[in-house]
Structures are given as C-alpha cells and as structure tokens.
Amino acid sequence: MFILLTGKEHVGKTTACWKALPALRADGLRIAGFVSPPLLSETGAKVGIQMVNLTTGESQTLARVAAHGEPATVGQYRMADEAIEWARRVLAAALLANADWIVVDEIGPWELHQDGGFAFALEPLGDPVRVPNAIVIVRESLADELAERVGRTDVVRLLVTPANRSKIPAQLFRLICAAP
C-alpha cells in the first residue's frame, strides 16, 4: 500500500504521522525512513526543519529559515549540506531495510521539479515489490503529480485538514493495520 499523507502546507501532516508511529510500533510493525518535524522558536514560529531517523531516533537539522540577506537554498530555507547527505543515507538504508513500512517526509517541489533532495527514491518507491508499503508526505498541490510519477496502482490518499487532523493518527493506524 502506498499512502499519500497529504494536505495544505502547515496543516499538520508530519505531526499526524508522528503521532501514529508509537501505536504502529506497539503493534509490532518495523518502520524505517524519516519524519521532518519543524524547529520552532520560543514563540512557536517555524525557524527550521529537523529530520528524525525512524530506525535509530537520531536527528539532524536539515534547514533553517535563511537570515536576512542570506541566500536561501529551497524556498525560504537554507539547507544544511551535511544533513541532506545524512538524510539521503537514512532513506537509502530504509529502502534496503527489512521494514514493514517506509516513511518519507516529504517529497516536494525540490524532488519533483528539480530532481534534488530525495528524488533518487522515487523509482524504488514506485516498485511495490521492492517497497510494498510506504507512507509519503506530500503537499496537496503535488499529490497528483507524485502519484503519477511513481505510477503505483495501490495509492491511498489520506487528506489532513484542520477539521480532521486530530483524528488522522488513528485513521492512519487503522488503514495500515488493514493493509494486506
């Protein structure tokens, strides 16, 4: 099963996925890949993006909001080259791991339009024999493009909205537990 966990930017896709993981692990599922929770300032403003390896729990700062006058790498962010390489290694290992589910947070314009970031994973993610089960977080505006690019017939979309985001972790858990 190829789950596209989708929704508008900043709606809570990563948080919904993160909250489902403990129940999935408690159910005995092996999960590999990574999630990318936001780094928040003391006032709650998003100041960057962290990456958490779901196999080891290790984390690195992937990006920070570019300072005034500092060039951004992607969007408003200044990417950390060493963290990008680390995240690529985490994802490459996940694609080879004996995991029940692979989580990729997220596939975005960098991968789909610039062949950067984690674009190398699109082909293996499109192969249901190599990667039987995946949760891929993607913005709602890119979900159709990603689904077409991977070409899988087992795509299930789970839309996160402000109205349903508190229910998504349980819905994700039920969906995964019902997967063949």
N, C-alpha and C positions, 0 to 999 in steps of 0.2 A: 504494500500500500504506500502510495506517495501522497503525503498530506501537505497541502499548501496552507500554512497558517498565515492568513492574510488580513489586511485591514489598512486603514489610513496610517500615515506617519504619526508616531507618538500616541497610538491608541492603546498600547499595552500588549502587543503580540509577544514580545520577549518575556514579559512578566507572566503572561498566561502559560507559556511553555515551561518556564522555570518552576512555576507552582505545580505543574502536573508531574514533574520528574520524580519527586520523592515517592509518590504513590506507585508510579511505574516501576521504580527500583524495588519497592517493597513487595511488588507483585512478582519479582524475580527477573525482570527484564534487564538485559545488558544494554547500556546506552553509551554511544560514543559520539564524538563531534564536539560542538561548542555552542554556547549561547553568548550573546553580546549585550550584557546589561549596560545601561547608561551610567556614566560617572556624574554624580550630582554635586553641586556646590552646597554650602551650608544653607543657602536659601531655597534649595530644591531645583535650581536651574541646571539644565544639562550642559556639562562642560567637557564631556568626552565620552568615549566608548571603551569599555573593558571587554576582554574576551576570557571566558572560563572554559577550560578543558573539562569535558564531562566525564572523562575517564579518570583523570588524576586529581581534579579540583584546582590545579594550578591556574593562575590568571596573569594576564599582562594588559597594559594599557595599549589599546590599538590606535586610538586617535584622541586628540584634544581639539577643542574649538580653536581655530587659528587666532592668535593675538592680533590686535590692530596693527596693520602694516606688514604682518607676516603672511607669506603666500600660503593659500590653502591647497591641499592635495586633491581632495574629493569633497565637493560641496563646500561646507563651511569648516571642514576638518583638516587638520594637519596630521597625516598618517605617520605612524612610527614604523620605519622600515624593518627594524628587528622584530617588532611584534607581528607585522604582516608575515614575515618568513616563519615565525614561530606558529602562527595560526594556520598557515599553509601546511606545515608539517603535522600539526594536530589533525587537520582534515584529511591529509593523505593517509595517516595512520588509521583514522576512523574508517576510511574506505576499504582498508585491508583487514580491519579488526573482525573478530568473530562476535559482532554485536547484533542484538535483535533489532535495534533502531539506531539510525544515524540522524543527528540533529545538526542542521546548518542554519545559523542565524547571522547574517542573512544573505540572500542573493539579491543584488540591487543593480542599479544602472552601471556601476563600475564593472561588474561581471558581464552583464547582458549587452552593454553598448561599447565598452572599451576593452573587453577581453582581459580585464585585470582581476585583482583580488583572488577570488576562488573559482574563476571561470574554468580552470582545469578540471573541476569536479563535475561539471555539467554532463559530460559524456558518461562517466561511470554512474552518476545518479539516474541517468536515463535508461540504464540497463537493469531491469527488475531481477535478473539472475544474480548479478554482481551485488546489487543493493536492493534487497527485497522490500525493505521498509525504511522510509525516511520521513522526517518532518523538516520541511524547509520553510523558513520565514521569509516572506516577500511582501512588499507593499502591494496594496490592492491594484494600483495602477500598472503594475508589472506582472501580475499573476497570469494573465492570458499569455503574455509573451514567454514567460518561463515555462508554462505548461506546454506550449507549442515547441519550445526549444528542446525540452527533454523528451517529448513525444511518448510519454507513458500512457497506457490505457487505464491505469488504476489510480488516477489522480482524484483525490477527495479534497474539496476546499472547505476550510473552516474559517469563516469571517468573524473577526474580532471587531466589536463596536463598543462605544461607551456604555450602551444599554446591556450588553451581554458579557462583557469581559470578565466579570466575577464568576460566571458560570462556565467559561471556556475550559479551565483546567479539568474540571470533572467531565465535561463533554469530550475533551481530548483523551482522557483516561479511558472512558467507555469505548470510544472509537478504536483506540489501539488494542484494547483487550478483546474486542470483537473481530479484529483482523485475523485472517487465516494464518 
